Amino acid sequence: MEGFGTNETMGERIRNKRKELGYSQERLAELLMVKQNTLSNYENDLRDVPTEIVSLLAEKLDTTPSYLIWGKPEGEDEEWLFTLEQVASRINNPLLREAALKQLLALAQIDGKMIYHKS
């Protein structure tokens, strides 16, 4: 997945932030409560990062979900993410909530690419 401000994939951004902070894969996986090979799959873009892990990753990597997902410069308005979380919190079924968040994030990415990739 290509970002707004960078040609890195989400996995590459995760790996770079992890290394920047001096975390091993094992340590970050432990903080995220996932297996090391799961984190490796995220970093190599072999597995999608679940939405509930994106926020935790951003917290542990001292960055924003927007940066991890799209490479959007850190510090830009994160209000859209708060709005998504509010909408999703109203969905009681966890599987439906996850599916809805994935769809909303995909739509936001499409819209964002149209906005941010203008020449």
Summary of the structure (lengths in Angstrom):
residues: 119
radius of gyration: 14.2
end to end distance: 19.3
largest distance: 41.7
contacts: 313
relative contact order: 0.14
helix: 65%
strand: 0%
